[in-house]
Amino acid sequence: MRIGIFSDTYAPEINGVVSSIITLQKELEKNGHEVYIITNHKALFSSQREGNVLRLPGLELKWLYGYKLSTPYHFSAKEEIKKMNLDVIHVHTEFGVGLFARIIGHHLQIPVVSTYHTMYEDYTHYINKFAIAEIDRVGKKVIGSLSKTIGDTAQAIIAPSEKTKEVLLKYGLRVPIYTIATGLNFDKFNADRISQEKIDQIRLEYGISKDDFVMIFVGRIAPEKSIDFPIEGFRYIKNKKIKLMIVGGGPQLEELKQLVKEYQLEEQVIFTDKKSSDEVPLYYNCANAFVSASLTETQGITFIEALACGLPVFARKDKVLDELVYEKETGYYFETPQEFADAVMKHYELSYEDKKKIQENAKQVVKKYDSNIFYNKVLSVYYQAIDDFKDAFEVLKIKVLEDYVKITVQNEKEDQEMKIFISMEDYFTQKIRKGMLLDRSTIEKFQQKEIQLHAYRGCIKKLRLKDYTSQEMTQYLYRNYDLNDEQVQELIQQLEHFGYLNDRLYMIHKIEKMQYKLQGKEKIIRSLVNKGFEVEEIKEVLPNSEDDEKSKAKVLAEKLKANIRGKSYFMKKQMIMKKLMSQGFESMIAKQVSEDLKFNEEEEDDALDKAIQKGIRNYSKKWKGEELKARVLKYCVGKGFQSSEVLEKLNEIEWKNE
């Protein structure tokens, strides 16, 4: 395989990114792959080629530890990179050379894998010199947005730790993210392979005696590394045999030297400035322990390097150290400079045997970071990215409609074009554009969402005609669309978010409407329970005044009374009471209201006369005389009239037996 590694930083510079790149490069080359390094150098216009290393012109930013910033495009370099015939591009930075790598990947149709090495959120102090909180907040937000936009242009992201992966997921990246810890060439740090003579020379150079106990820090000398923390801690360490060696260079070097002078710690704190990557193992092996108070590491290569040398690690608690530093087994945690000093003194006073045990534990805990394991994991990501890229779909057409977008895509393997409907949100979030490549997993997600999109539009159409509750719309979705529980709930939440569904508002309007129609509390509750509401939440909204219920019942009873004709007082009251109960009024209210109704006596008398005449008409064909009279009496009593009143009327009539 032919791999192009793009990075703003590379040897002879010394930092964790360079260590990771060189480790990977050597393993790839050892296993027969051809590796090209595309980086930059301090120059305005000219590129420089050294074997398989192509250095592009870059502007040195001295205030940022000599970081070299390149333009995102180099016309002359494009043709040279094209001749490399790369199978995959591996980017190790987001800006400068990193942006150029992504442009090249797009133009030359080469899959891109990116490793996210830097927690940019922790570097906002470089642009926020006056520590203004609002600038810091906005800076972090911009960093998250940029990281997502840039990260999503790759086919795969490699996160050196779970901590880094969690941050990327928080930013909202959609591409596959693989957690792969940077490997280490253990032979390079093996004390048995390192010259004791060179170690002795270094200790002699810096005035370190054989019985001195040396704490070492290795890395960039910059604010985000919190080197002032252990320096502060040395104010509490009175034993002059315990020393702190700070290996590295950077923008904060002079400031920290001044701090050491102020604390009068020149006898205990040693600065070495920059050292080459080949020298670094020598310095680790000059020391007895490693310290770093940094909380900005994506993985913490120096922690692993120190442990590989058998050095106990003194550090502040951080997620990247969860599987590296175990209290009193491979190192110590501290929160304050005083706690750091206390931990150093306790370790210093341990017996030789106890220190030896911690040393062995330290070497054991990092065995899983073997560079060959690292190589194999990265290689598998390369193959996966290449497969995903070859299986990608090109966006041929885009048509923006009323509330969704229709895109036409095509895959090289499949000649037939495919039309997919996507939401406006996905269209803008994914920044869909003509000619863009979408991997199969993205297309499949769009297709799954397409069902949801049609369902959503169906819901909107239905809700524009009539209000529904969440339960009713949930039932509608299950009946009409092939959706799982999660998809249905997601759609319901969307409808609620945009105000198409509002159960509480629905309930309030429903109660008002039913009360206006003179319906009782019990019917209102039954109706809303059937709509999916809980009794308790209904009662919270429903007015609970008995006087109001009686008042509504009386109004309804009067309306009913006016429409009931040809019935007795008793029958009318019974009918009204039943109707009130059916309309949701409590039985006691219905009974009381119906009994309190006043009726016209003339109407009652007229109703009885009509009932008698109707009874005679019904039974006169079959019965005569007293038998007919008995039948009419029974009929009228059945209509609710008093038997005595009926008999009085019937006795006034002459009943003939013939």
C-alpha positions in Angstrom: 0.0 0.0 0.0 1.1 3.6 -0.7 0.3 5.9 2.2 0.6 9.7 2.3 1.1 11.1 5.8 0.2 14.8 6.0 1.3 16.8 9.0 2.2 20.4 10.0 4.9 19.0 12.3 7.6 16.3 11.6 11.2 15.5 12.6 13.4 17.1 13.6 10.7 18.7 15.7 9.9 16.9 19.0 6.4 16.4 20.3 3.8 13.7 20.7 2.4 14.1 17.1 5.9 13.6 15.6 6.5 10.5 17.9 3.2 9.0 16.7 4.0 9.7 13.0 7.5 8.3 13.2 6.4 5.2 15.1 3.7 4.5 12.5 6.0 5.3 9.6 8.6 2.8 10.7 6.1 0.1 11.3 4.5 0.6 7.9 7.9 0.6 6.1 9.0 -2.5 8.1 5.9 -4.3 6.8 6.6 -3.5 3.2 4.4 -0.4 2.7 5.6 2.7 0.9 5.2 5.9 3.1 5.4 9.5 1.8 5.5 12.4 4.3 4.0 15.7 3.3 4.8 18.4 5.8 6.2 21.9 5.7 9.3 24.0 6.4 10.2 27.6 7.0 10.0 29.1 3.5 7.8 31.5 1.7 7.5 29.9 -1.8 9.7 26.9 -2.4 8.9 23.2 -1.7 11.7 20.8 -0.7 12.0 17.1 -1.5 14.1 14.8 0.6 13.5 11.2 -0.5 9.9 10.4 0.4 9.6 13.6 2.5 8.0 16.6 0.7 8.2 19.8 2.6 5.8 22.6 1.6 6.5 26.3 2.3 5.2 27.5 5.6 5.2 30.6 7.8 6.8 30.1 11.3 4.7 31.3 14.2 7.3 31.9 17.0 4.6 32.8 19.5 3.1 29.3 19.0 6.3 27.3 19.7 7.6 27.7 16.1 4.4 26.2 14.6 4.6 26.5 10.8 1.4 27.5 9.1 0.9 26.6 5.5 -1.6 27.8 3.0 -4.4 25.3 2.3 -3.4 24.8 -1.3 -0.1 24.3 -3.2 -0.5 24.1 -7.0 2.9 22.8 -7.7 2.7 20.1 -5.1 -0.5 18.7 -6.4 1.1 17.2 -9.5 4.0 15.8 -7.4 1.6 14.2 -5.0 -0.4 12.8 -8.0 2.7 11.0 -9.1 3.0 9.3 -5.7 -0.2 7.3 -6.7 -1.4 7.1 -3.1 -3.9 4.6 -1.9 -4.8 6.5 1.2 -4.1 9.8 2.9 -3.5 9.9 6.6 -3.9 13.4 8.0 -2.4 14.4 11.4 -3.5 18.0 11.7 -6.7 19.9 11.0 -5.3 23.1 9.5 -2.6 24.2 7.1 -1.2 21.0 5.6 -4.3 19.2 6.9 -6.6 21.3 4.8 -4.4 20.8 1.8 -4.6 17.0 2.3 -8.3 17.1 2.3 -8.4 19.2 -0.9 -5.9 16.7 -2.6 -8.1 13.8 -1.4 -11.1 15.3 -3.0 -9.4 16.3 -6.3 -7.5 13.0 -6.7 -10.3 10.8 -5.4 -8.2 9.4 -2.6 -9.8 8.3 0.8 -8.8 10.3 3.8 -8.1 9.0 7.3 -7.5 11.6 10.1 -6.0 11.3 13.6 -7.2 13.9 16.0 -4.1 14.7 18.1 -4.9 18.0 19.7 -7.5 19.2 22.2 -7.8 22.7 20.6 -10.2 23.8 23.3 -7.3 23.9 25.7 -5.3 26.2 23.5 -7.6 29.2 23.3 -5.2 31.1 25.6 -3.0 31.7 22.6 -5.7 33.9 21.0 -7.2 35.2 24.3 -4.2 37.0 25.9 -6.4 38.9 28.4 -8.3 35.8 29.6 -11.7 37.2 28.7 -14.4 34.6 29.5 -16.6 35.5 26.6 -13.8 35.2 24.1 -12.9 31.8 25.6 -16.5 30.6 25.4 -16.9 31.7 21.8 -13.4 30.3 20.9 -14.3 26.9 22.2 -17.6 26.9 20.3 -15.9 27.9 17.1 -13.3 25.1 17.6 -16.1 22.5 18.1 -17.9 23.7 14.9 -14.6 23.7 12.9 -13.6 20.3 14.2 -16.9 18.8 13.1 -16.9 20.5 9.7 -13.3 19.4 8.9 -13.6 16.0 10.6 -16.6 15.0 8.5 -14.6 15.4 5.3 -12.6 12.2 6.2 -13.7 8.6 5.6 -12.6 7.7 9.2 -11.3 9.4 12.3 -8.7 7.9 14.7 -9.0 9.0 18.3 -5.9 8.3 20.4 -8.1 7.8 23.5 -11.7 7.4 24.7 -11.5 10.9 26.1 -10.8 12.3 22.6 -13.6 10.2 21.1 -16.1 11.6 23.6 -15.1 15.1 22.7 -15.5 14.4 18.9 -18.9 12.9 19.5 -19.8 15.9 21.6 -18.9 18.1 18.5 -21.3 16.0 16.5 -19.0 14.2 14.0 -20.8 11.7 11.9 -17.9 9.7 10.3 -16.8 6.4 11.9 -14.4 7.1 14.9 -11.9 4.4 15.9 -10.1 4.6 19.3 -6.5 3.6 18.7 -3.8 4.4 21.2 -0.5 5.5 19.7 2.0 2.7 19.8 5.6 2.7 21.2 8.8 1.1 20.0 9.8 -0.4 23.4 13.3 -1.3 22.2 14.0 2.4 22.0 13.3 2.9 25.7 14.7 -0.4 27.0 17.3 0.5 29.6 19.3 -2.6 28.7 19.8 -1.2 25.2 20.8 2.3 26.4 24.3 3.4 27.0 25.0 3.8 30.7 28.0 5.9 29.8 25.8 8.5 28.0 23.4 8.5 31.0 26.3 9.2 33.4 27.5 12.0 31.1 24.1 13.7 31.2 23.8 13.5 35.0 27.4 14.9 35.2 26.6 17.7 32.8 23.7 18.9 34.9 25.3 18.3 38.3 23.2 15.3 39.3 25.0 13.0 41.8 24.5 9.2 41.9 22.3 9.4 45.0 20.1 12.3 43.7 16.4 11.5 43.0 15.3 13.0 39.7 11.7 13.9 38.7 11.5 14.5 35.0 9.1 16.3 32.7 9.4 15.8 28.9 7.4 17.9 26.4 6.6 21.3 25.1 7.2 24.2 27.6 3.8 25.9 27.2 1.0 27.1 29.5 -1.4 24.2 28.7 1.2 21.7 30.1 0.9 23.3 33.6 4.6 23.0 34.3 4.4 25.7 36.9 2.4 23.2 39.0 5.3 20.8 39.9 7.6 23.8 40.2 5.3 25.2 42.8 5.3 21.8 44.5 9.1 21.9 44.9 8.8 24.8 47.2 7.5 22.3 49.8 10.3 19.7 49.1 13.2 20.7 51.4 15.4 17.7 50.5 18.0 19.1 48.1 18.7 15.5 46.9 15.3 15.6 45.1 15.5 17.4 41.7 13.2 18.4 38.9 14.5 18.1 35.3 12.4 19.9 32.6 13.3 18.6 29.1 12.0 20.5 26.2 11.6 24.0 24.7 8.7 26.3 24.1 7.1 29.7 24.5 6.9 29.5 28.3 10.6 28.5 28.9 11.9 31.9 30.0 8.9 32.6 32.1 9.4 29.4 34.0 13.1 30.0 34.5 12.2 33.3 36.0 9.7 31.6 38.3 12.4 29.2 39.5 14.6 32.1 40.4 11.8 33.8 42.3 11.3 30.7 44.3 15.1 30.2 44.7 14.9 26.7 43.4 17.8 26.9 40.9 19.7 24.2 42.9 16.7 21.7 42.5 15.1 22.6 39.1 17.0 21.9 35.9 16.1 23.1 32.4 17.7 21.3 29.4 15.8 23.1 26.5 15.1 21.1 23.3 16.5 17.6 22.8 16.3 15.4 19.7 13.9 12.4 19.7 17.0 10.1 19.8 18.2 11.7 23.0 14.9 11.6 24.8 15.2 8.0 26.0 18.5 8.8 27.6 16.9 11.6 29.6 14.1 9.3 30.8 16.7 6.8 31.9 18.5 9.6 33.9 15.4 10.0 36.0 13.7 8.1 38.9 10.2 9.3 38.3 8.1 11.3 35.8 5.7 14.2 36.5 3.2 16.1 34.4 0.3 18.2 35.6 -1.2 18.6 32.1 -4.9 18.0 31.6 -4.9 18.7 27.9 -3.6 15.4 26.5 -5.5 13.4 23.9 -3.5 10.4 24.9 -0.3 11.4 26.7 2.6 9.8 24.8 5.1 11.0 27.3 3.2 9.2 30.1 3.5 5.9 28.1 7.2 6.5 27.3 8.0 7.2 31.0 6.2 4.1 32.1 8.0 2.0 29.5 11.2 3.2 31.1 9.9 2.0 34.4 9.3 5.4 35.9 6.4 5.9 38.3 4.1 8.7 37.0 3.0 11.6 39.1 -0.1 13.3 37.5 -3.4 15.0 38.0 -6.4 12.8 37.5 -7.4 12.7 33.8 -9.4 10.2 31.8 -6.5 9.4 29.5 -4.6 8.0 32.5 -7.4 5.6 33.6 -5.6 2.6 32.3 -2.1 3.8 32.9 -1.7 5.3 36.4 -2.9 3.2 39.3 -2.4 4.8 42.7 0.7 3.4 44.5 1.0 0.7 41.8 2.3 2.6 38.8 2.2 6.1 40.1 0.4 8.8 42.2 -2.3 11.3 41.7 -2.3 14.8 43.2 -4.6 17.8 43.0 -2.5 20.6 44.6 1.3 21.4 44.6 1.4 20.4 48.3 -0.2 17.0 47.5 2.4 16.6 44.8 5.2 17.3 47.2 3.8 14.9 49.8 3.5 12.1 47.2 7.1 12.6 46.1 8.4 12.4 49.6 6.4 9.3 50.4 7.7 7.6 47.3 11.3 8.8 48.0 11.1 7.1 51.4 9.9 3.7 50.1 12.3 0.8 50.3 14.3 -0.4 47.3 12.0 -3.4 47.0 8.8 -1.4 46.9 10.3 1.0 44.3 11.4 -1.9 42.2 7.9 -3.4 42.3 6.4 -0.1 41.1 9.0 0.0 38.3 8.0 -3.5 37.1 4.3 -2.6 37.3 5.0 0.5 35.2 6.6 -1.5 32.4 3.9 -4.1 32.5 1.0 -1.7 32.2 2.1 -0.3 28.8 2.8 -3.6 27.1 -0.5 -3.2 25.2 0.9 -0.1 23.5 3.3 -2.2 21.4 3.9 -0.4 18.1 3.1 -3.6 16.0 -0.4 -3.7 17.6 -0.7 0.0 16.8 0.3 -0.6 13.2 -2.2 -3.4 12.7 -5.1 -1.4 14.1 -4.3 1.6 11.9 -3.9 -0.6 8.8 -7.3 -2.1 9.4 -8.8 1.5 9.4 -7.0 2.2 6.1 -8.6 -0.9 4.5 -12.0 0.0 5.9 -11.7 3.6 4.7 -10.6 2.5 1.2 -13.6 0.0 1.0 -16.0 2.7 2.2 -14.6 5.2 -0.4 -14.9 2.8 -3.3 -18.5 2.1 -2.2 -19.4 5.8 -2.1 -22.2 7.5 -4.0 -21.7 10.7 -6.0 -24.3 13.4 -5.7 -25.5 14.1 -9.3 -28.5 16.4 -8.8 -30.0 18.4 -6.0 -33.6 19.8 -6.0 -34.7 21.9 -3.1 -38.5 21.5 -2.5 -40.9 23.1 -0.1 -39.8 21.4 3.2 -37.3 18.7 2.0 -34.6 18.1 -0.6 -34.5 15.5 -3.4 -31.0 14.3 -4.2 -30.0 12.0 -7.1 -26.9 9.8 -6.4 -25.0 7.1 -8.3 -22.5 4.5 -7.3 -19.7 3.3 -9.7 -20.7 -0.3 -9.1 -24.3 0.4 -9.9 -25.2 2.2 -13.1 -28.7 3.1 -12.1 -29.3 6.5 -10.5 -31.0 6.6 -7.1 -33.3 9.3 -5.8 -33.5 10.0 -2.1 -35.6 12.5 -0.2 -33.7 14.1 2.8 -34.7 16.6 5.4 -33.7 20.3 5.2 -31.8 19.7 8.5 -29.7 16.9 7.0 -29.2 18.9 3.8 -27.6 21.8 5.7 -25.9 19.8 8.4 -24.2 17.5 5.9 -23.5 20.4 3.6 -24.7 18.4 0.6 -23.4 19.7 -2.7 -23.2 18.5 -6.3 -20.2 16.2 -6.9 -19.9 15.3 -3.2 -19.2 11.7 -2.3 -21.4 10.1 0.3 -20.4 6.7 1.8 -22.9 3.8 1.7 -23.6 4.0 5.5 -24.7 7.7 5.0 -26.9 6.7 2.1 -28.4 3.9 4.1 -29.1 6.3 7.0 -30.8 8.7 4.5 -32.9 5.9 3.2 -34.0 4.9 6.7 -34.7 8.5 7.5 -36.7 8.8 4.2 -39.4 6.6 5.6 -39.5 8.9 8.7 -39.6 12.0 6.4 -42.6 10.7 4.5 -44.2 9.8 7.9 -43.4 13.3 9.2 -45.0 15.0 6.2 -48.0 12.7 6.6 -48.4 13.8 10.2 -48.1 17.5 9.2 -50.8 17.0 6.6 -53.1 15.3 9.1 -52.5 17.9 11.8 -53.3 20.8 9.5 -56.9 19.5 9.2 -57.4 18.7 12.9 -55.7 18.7 16.3 -54.6 15.3 17.7 -52.9 14.2 20.8 -49.4 12.5 21.0 -51.1 9.1 21.6 -53.3 9.5 18.6 -50.4 10.5 16.3 -48.3 7.6 17.7 -51.1 5.1 16.8 -51.4 6.8 13.4 -47.7 6.2 12.7 -47.7 2.6 13.8 -50.8 1.9 11.6 -49.5 3.6 8.5 -45.7 3.4 8.4 -43.1 0.7 9.0 -41.3 2.4 11.8 -39.7 1.0 15.0 -40.4 2.4 18.5 -37.3 4.7 18.5 -38.2 6.2 15.1 -41.8 6.8 16.2 -40.7 8.5 19.4 -38.2 10.7 17.5 -41.0 11.8 15.1 -43.3 12.6 18.0 -40.6 14.7 19.7 -40.0 16.6 16.4 -43.7 17.4 16.1 -43.7 18.5 19.7 -40.6 20.6 19.2 -42.0 22.5 16.2 -45.4 23.0 18.0 -47.5 20.7 15.9 -48.3 18.6 18.9 -49.0 20.2 22.3 -50.9 17.8 24.6 -51.5 20.3 27.4 -52.8 22.9 25.1 -55.0 20.3 23.4 -56.4 19.2 26.8 -57.2 22.9 27.8 -59.0 23.5 24.5 -60.9 20.2 24.7 -62.1 21.0 28.2 -63.2 24.4 27.2 -65.1 23.0 24.2 -66.8 20.3 26.2 -67.8 22.7 29.0 -69.2 25.0 26.4 -71.3 22.1 25.1 -72.6 21.6 28.7 -70.8 18.3 29.2 -70.1 17.1 32.8 -66.7 16.5 34.5 -66.9 12.7 34.3 -67.5 12.7 30.6 -64.7 15.2 30.0 -62.3 13.0 32.0 -63.4 9.8 30.2 -63.0 11.5 26.8 -59.5 12.7 27.7 -58.4 9.4 29.2 -59.3 7.8 25.8 -57.0 10.4 24.2 -54.1 9.2 26.3 -54.1 11.6 29.2 -53.7 10.6 32.9 -56.6 11.3 35.3 -54.4 13.3 37.6 -53.1 15.6 34.9 -56.7 16.2 33.7 -57.8 17.1 37.2 -55.0 19.6 37.4 -56.5 21.6 34.5 -60.2 20.8 34.9 -62.1 23.3 37.1 -63.3 21.5 40.2 -66.2 23.7 41.4 -69.5 21.9 42.3 -71.5 25.0 41.8 -70.2 25.3 38.3 -71.2 21.7 37.6 -74.7 22.3 39.0 -75.1 25.5 37.0 -74.2 23.7 33.7 -76.5 20.8 34.6 -79.4 23.2 35.2 -78.9 25.0 31.9 -78.8 21.6 30.1 -81.8 20.3 32.0 -83.9 23.3 31.0 -82.9 22.7 27.4 -83.9 19.1 27.6 -87.2 19.9 29.4 -88.3 22.1 26.5 -87.8 19.3 24.0 -89.6 16.5 25.9 -93.3 16.3 25.1 -96.1 13.9 25.8 -94.5 12.6 29.0 -95.4 12.8 32.6 -93.5 14.9 35.1 -92.0 11.8 36.5 -91.0 10.4 33.1 -89.5 13.7 32.1 -87.5 14.0 35.3 -86.2 10.4 34.8 -85.2 11.1 31.2 -83.5 14.3 32.1 -81.6 12.7 34.9 -80.4 9.9 32.7 -79.4 12.4 30.0 -77.4 14.5 32.5 -75.6 11.4 33.8 -74.8 10.3 30.2 -73.3 13.8 29.7 -70.9 13.3 32.5 -72.6 14.9 35.5 -72.4 13.0 38.8 -75.6 11.1 39.7 -76.3 13.2 42.8 -76.1 16.5 40.8 -78.2 14.9 38.0 -80.9 13.7 40.5 -81.0 17.0 42.4 -81.2 19.2 39.3 -83.9 17.0 37.7 -86.0 17.0 40.9 -85.8 20.7 41.2 -87.3 21.3 37.7 -90.7 23.0 37.6 -93.4 21.9 35.2 -96.6 23.5 34.0 -99.7 21.7 35.4 -101.8 22.4 32.3 -99.1 20.8 30.1 -99.1 17.7 32.4 -103.0 17.5 32.1 -102.8 17.9 28.4 -100.1 15.3 28.2 -102.2 12.8 30.1 -105.2 13.4 27.8 -103.0 12.8 24.8 -101.6 9.6 26.4 -105.1 8.3 27.1 -106.2 9.0 23.5 -103.2 7.3 22.2 -103.7 4.3 24.4 -107.4 4.0 23.2 -106.2 4.1 19.6 -103.6 1.4 20.2 -105.9 -1.0 22.0 -109.5 -0.3 20.8 -109.2 -2.7 17.9 -108.7 -5.7 20.1 -110.4 -4.8 23.4 -113.6 -3.2 24.5 -115.2 -1.9 27.6 -113.6 -2.5 31.0 -110.8 -4.6 29.4 -109.9 -1.6 27.1 -110.0 0.7 30.1 -107.6 -1.6 32.0 -105.2 -1.7 29.1 -105.2 2.1 28.7 -104.6 2.5 32.5 -101.6 0.2 32.3 -100.3 2.1 29.3 -100.5 5.5 30.9 -99.0 4.4 34.2 -96.1 3.0 32.1 -95.7 6.5 30.7 -95.1 7.8 34.3 -98.5 9.2 35.1 -100.0 8.6 38.6 -102.6 5.8 38.5 -105.1 7.8 40.6 -105.0 10.7 38.1 -105.3 8.3 35.2 -108.3 6.6 36.8 -110.0 9.9 37.5 -109.8 10.7 33.8 -110.8 7.2 32.6 -113.9 7.2 34.9 -115.1 10.3 33.0 -115.2 8.2 29.8 -118.1 5.9 29.0 -116.7 2.4 28.2 -119.0 0.2 26.1 -118.5 -3.5 26.0 -120.0 -3.8 22.5 
